[in-house]
């Protein structure tokens, strides 16, 4: 029997399973991103995310991996030659530095190794001892999952670093409340 001529061939093999026709039809439905339906759906998603995150601020859903979201953040908020202060304490904060350098930012790294999180007192002392006078952007990871370290002093650090007039950017991909 020629399977190309069979109306609905039934594959009985390990591996890809036969998908019922009704499921295939449902998968073939698309929503055009220029359609009114999509715009209503998008608005509902944004409002739902505002509710979930308890904010009235802007929310931008991104259909990408966490790395894609961090790269989007960097590309949209950091300019070449911006002075960016970054505490490094794991693989994801190291990736953040790499994203920043790729776009031409002047990165000041404060290295904490993979065994401890930055603290407000320590970070402030290091920045002041380095004589840093200008910070355009402070970029950090909140929860670097590679070593399992959470930057608990981030709210206090963010309040202080804003005294430099710096924008605060946070990779918050894996944070929990």
N, C-alpha and C positions, 0 to 999 in steps of 0.2 A: 504494500500500500504506500502510495506517495503521500507523505505528510503535508506537503505543500497544498495538496488538493483537499485534505480533510478539513471540514468546517471548524472543528474545535478539537485539535489533537490533545490527547491526555498523556502527559509525560509522567511516567512512574519510575523516576530515578532519584537517587539522593542528590541534593544540590538545589538549584532553583526550583521552586515549587510552582505548580500550576496556579495561576491567579484567576479566580472566578471572573467571568465577564462583567458582572455588576460592579466589582471592585475596579476593574480596568476602566469602565465608563466613568466612575467617580474620580479616578486619578486623571482622566483626560480633561476634566473641567478646569478651565483656567480663568483667572480674573486679570484683565488687562490693567496694568498700573496707571493707565490714563483714564480709566473709567470712573464714573461717579461711585460705583459700588466699592472700588478700591479706596477711594478717598474717604468714604464713610467708614470703612473697615479700619483704615489707618488712624483716623481720628479716634475711633473707639479704643484701639490698642494704646495710643498715646495717653488717653484719659485713664484707661485701666492701669497703665504703668505709673502715672502720677499718683493714683490712689494707693497702689502697692508700695511705692517708695515714699509716700506721705509728703509730696512736694507740689507746689504750684509752679515750680520752675520748668524750664525746658527739658524734655525727655526725647532722646533720639534712638529709636529702635534700630539696631544694626544687625543685618543678617550675615554674620561672619563669625569666625572663631574669636576667642579672646585676644589672640595676637592681632587679628584684623581690627578689632575694636581699639586696641592700644595704638596701633599704627594710625588709625583714623584720628584719634585724639591728638597725637603728636603732629600729624600733617596739617590739622586744622587750627591748632592753637600756638604752635611754636614756629618762629621765623628763623631763617639762617642767621647766624651770629648772635642770637639771643643767648644770654648767660643763664644756664639752667643748672640748678643745684639738685643732685640726686643722691640720696642715701642708697648704698648697694648692700643688700643682705641676702641675696639668693639669685637663682637663675632668671627669674622674671624681672627683677630689678636690673640685672645685667642686660637683658634683652631691651629694656626701656632705654638704657644708655646707648645701646647700638642703634635703635631707631632714631634717637636724638642726634647722634653723630652723623648718621647717614644723611640727614637733611641739613647738616652744617651748623648745628647748635654748638656753642662753646660750653661743654659739660664740665661741671665741677663735681667730681665724685667724692663721696665720703664713704669709705669702705668699712663695713662692719663684719666682714667674713660671713660665714654661714651659720654662726652659732648664737647670734644675739640680734635683737631688734634695736633700731635707733631709739633713743630716749630724748625727751625735750632738753634736759639739762646737758647731756653729752653733745647732742647735735649743735645746740646753741654755743656751747663752749668751743667746739671745733671750728665753727663758722667764724666766731669772733677772733679766735687765735690765728686763723688764716688771713685775717684782715680783709675779708670780703665786704666790699662796699655796695656792690650792685648785684641784684638777683632779679632777672626778668621773670623767670619761671621756676617754681619748685615742683619737681615731678617725682612721684614715688609710687611704690606698690604698697597697698594696704596689707594684703595677706599674701606673702610669697610662699606658695605651697611647696616649692622644691625643698627648702629646709623646714617648712612648717612654722614660719615666724610671722607674727602679726604685729603691726606697727601701732600699738595701743595709744601712744602719745600723739598720734597724728592730729586730732582736733586742737590740742594745745600748740603744737608746732605750726599748724596752719594759721592760727591766730597771730603768732609771733612773726612768721615769715611774711605775712601781709604788710608788716611795718616797712618792708623793703619795697613795697608796691608790687610785689610779685604775684603772678597768677599761680594758683595752686591746681595742679593736675594730678589725679589719682587713678591708678590702675586698680579698680575695685571689682575686677572680674569674679573673684572667688570669695568675696567678703560675705560674712554672715552677720546678722544683727545680734 
